[in-house]
Amino acid sequence: MIVVTAPTGQIGREVLSRLLDADRDAAPVRVIVRDPARLSPRERERVEVVTGSHADPAVLKEACEGADRIFWLVPPTPVTEDVERHFRSFTEPLCEVIAAEGAERVVAVSTLGRGVARDAGPVSASLAMDEAVAATGVHYRALCPPALMENLLRQSVPIRDEGVWTVALAPDRVLRTCAVRDIAAEAARLLLDASWTGYRDVALAGPDDLTPEDMARVLAEVLDRPVRLRHITPAEQKAMMRRQGATEAWAQSMADMTDAQNTQGFYGASQPSTPETTPTGFGRWCEEVFRPALGRG
């Protein structure tokens, strides 16, 4: 039995789809979801559903009963009042369930930055999650992507209407990126393989060596219109997020993450790309995902 958390989020939905595309005899799938209505008809027909949050110990215990593999993702929550506590509220019940229910393998979405990232907001919280789960002795794979290409979709309107992409990262330094489809493919591959053991970080950095300035030029080529990079400071990024409704804690954590990226470079050129597991380049993603999202397919 495979348990999938966050099955309606952008990564979890892709993972679930790939699991259901596999051989029906590969493994039954159970999902934890707050709102089952958000599952597709195919998903509702093919999976067992446990309703609730995977931060709820009782819900998680019910979902993991008899399961041997878990796909784990702590959802980002811009309304949280404490980022570290938010991650612990999910991680501690997972560790308890692993001990009580005997799950053998966990595949989790984490982040690049092991041994490098310090005081980096949600990145630091993700790495602490890895350490806590690995300490249970469960066979563990921490999927470690850098910046998600899909984050660009949040700025689709200003890019479409004004030709402006706003970034707080250093505009002239290489920024490693990864497409959600590649994270999902590696997660599904590991979940369907019951032979791996031990603990390992799995770096998932796309094939490009692009700076944000380079990426803006790629966007302009794909969209066939000018795209200008607007650089802001982490403090300005925080203020913008507060205006958009994020809590002080979340906005500050994201500013801390950006500042840490700029000063420590853990999503930068020092991190090698892994094209064998993350083959989707930024240009291809822009053509196949971003341009259609703008209605320019």
Residue pairs with C-beta under 8 A, 6 or more apart in sequence:
1 27
1 28
1 29
1 30
1 66
1 67
1 68
1 69
2 19
2 27
2 28
2 29
2 30
2 67
2 68
2 69
2 70
2 71
2 191
3 29
3 30
3 31
3 32
3 63
3 64
3 67
3 69
3 70
3 71
3 103
4 12
4 15
4 16
4 19
4 29
4 30
4 31
4 32
4 47
4 71
5 12
5 31
5 32
5 54
5 70
5 71
5 72
5 73
6 12
6 32
6 54
6 73
6 75
7 13
7 15
7 16
7 31
7 32
7 33
7 39
7 43
7 47
8 33
8 35
8 38
8 39
9 73
9 75
10 150
10 180
11 73
11 109
11 180
11 183
11 184
11 187
12 71
12 73
14 180
14 181
14 183
14 184
15 71
15 184
15 187
15 188
15 191
16 29
16 31
16 43
16 47
17 184
18 184
18 185
18 187
18 188
19 26
19 27
19 29
19 188
19 191
19 192
20 29
20 42
20 43
20 46
20 47
22 188
22 192
26 192
27 69
27 191
27 192
28 47
28 48
29 46
29 47
29 48
30 47
30 48
30 49
30 50
30 63
30 67
31 39
31 43
31 47
31 48
31 49
31 50
31 63
32 50
32 51
32 52
32 53
32 54
32 59
32 60
32 63
33 39
33 49
33 50
33 51
34 51
34 52
34 53
36 44
36 49
36 51
39 47
39 49
50 59
50 62
50 63
51 59
52 58
52 59
53 59
54 60
54 63
54 72
54 90
54 93
54 94
55 89
55 90
55 93
56 93
57 93
57 96
57 97
60 93
60 94
60 97
61 97
61 100
61 101
64 70
64 97
64 101
64 103
65 101
66 101
67 101
67 103
68 102
68 103
68 104
68 105
68 194
69 103
69 104
69 105
69 106
69 107
69 191
69 194
70 94
70 103
70 105
70 106
70 107
71 107
71 108
71 187
71 191
72 94
72 106
72 107
72 108
72 109
72 133
73 108
73 109
74 86
74 87
74 90
74 91
74 109
74 126
74 129
76 122
77 86
77 250
78 241
78 245
78 246
78 247
78 250
78 251
79 245
79 246
79 247
79 250
80 86
80 247
80 249
80 250
81 247
81 249
82 249
83 121
83 122
83 125
83 249
83 250
83 253
84 124
84 125
84 128
86 125
87 122
87 125
87 126
87 128
87 129
90 129
91 128
91 129
91 132
91 133
92 132
94 106
94 133
95 132
95 133
95 135
95 136
97 103
98 106
98 133
98 136
98 138
99 136
103 138
104 138
104 139
104 194
105 138
105 139
105 140
105 141
105 190
105 191
105 194
105 196
106 133
106 138
106 139
106 140
106 141
107 140
107 141
107 143
107 187
107 190
107 191
108 129
108 130
108 133
108 140
108 141
108 142
108 143
109 143
109 145
109 183
109 187
110 126
110 127
110 129
110 130
110 142
110 143
110 144
110 201
111 117
111 122
111 123
111 126
111 127
111 144
111 145
111 146
112 144
112 145
112 146
112 176
112 203
112 205
112 266
112 267
112 271
113 120
113 123
113 127
113 144
113 264
113 266
113 267
114 127
114 130
114 144
114 201
116 264
116 265
116 266
117 123
117 124
117 127
117 260
117 264
117 266
118 124
118 260
118 264
119 256
119 260
120 256
120 257
120 260
120 261
120 264
120 266
121 252
121 253
121 254
121 255
121 256
121 257
121 260
122 253
122 254
122 257
123 257
123 260
123 266
125 253
130 140
130 142
130 201
133 140
134 140
134 142
134 199
139 196
139 197
139 198
139 199
140 198
140 199
140 200
141 190
141 196
141 199
141 200
141 202
142 199
142 200
142 201
142 202
143 183
143 186
143 187
143 202
143 204
144 201
144 202
144 203
144 204
145 178
145 183
145 204
145 205
145 278
146 175
146 176
146 177
146 178
146 204
146 205
146 267
146 271
147 175
147 176
147 177
147 178
147 267
148 177
148 178
148 179
148 180
148 183
149 177
149 178
149 179
149 180
149 206
149 280
149 282
149 285
149 289
149 290
150 179
150 180
150 289
152 159
152 165
152 290
153 289
153 290
153 293
155 165
155 166
156 290
156 293
156 294
158 164
158 165
158 166
159 165
159 219
159 223
159 227
159 294
160 294
163 225
163 226
163 227
163 228
164 227
164 228
164 230
165 212
165 215
165 216
165 219
165 227
165 228
165 229
165 230
166 230
166 231
166 232
166 240
167 212
167 229
167 230
167 231
167 232
168 231
168 232
168 233
168 234
168 236
168 237
168 255
168 258
168 262
169 175
169 212
169 258
169 261
169 262
170 211
170 212
170 262
171 211
171 212
171 213
171 229
171 231
172 211
172 212
172 213
173 211
173 262
173 265
173 268
173 269
174 209
174 210
174 211
174 268
174 269
175 210
175 211
175 212
175 215
175 267
175 268
176 205
176 206
176 208
176 267
176 268
176 269
176 271
176 273
177 205
177 206
177 208
177 210
177 215
177 282
178 204
178 205
178 206
178 278
178 280
179 206
179 278
179 280
179 285
179 289
181 280
182 204
182 206
182 277
182 278
182 279
182 280
183 204
183 278
185 277
186 202
186 204
186 277
186 278
190 196
190 202
202 277
203 271
203 272
203 274
204 274
204 277
204 278
205 271
205 272
205 273
205 274
205 278
206 273
206 275
206 278
206 279
206 280
206 281
206 282
207 273
207 275
207 278
207 279
207 280
207 281
208 273
208 281
208 282
208 283
209 269
209 273
210 218
210 282
212 229
213 229
215 282
216 227
216 228
216 229
217 227
218 282
218 283
218 286
219 227
219 286
219 290
220 226
220 227
221 283
222 283
222 286
222 287
222 290
222 291
223 286
223 291
223 294
223 296
232 240
234 255
234 256
234 258
234 259
234 262
235 255
237 251
237 254
237 255
237 258
238 251
238 252
238 254
238 255
239 251
241 250
241 251
241 254
241 255
242 248
242 251
246 254
260 266
261 267
261 268
291 297
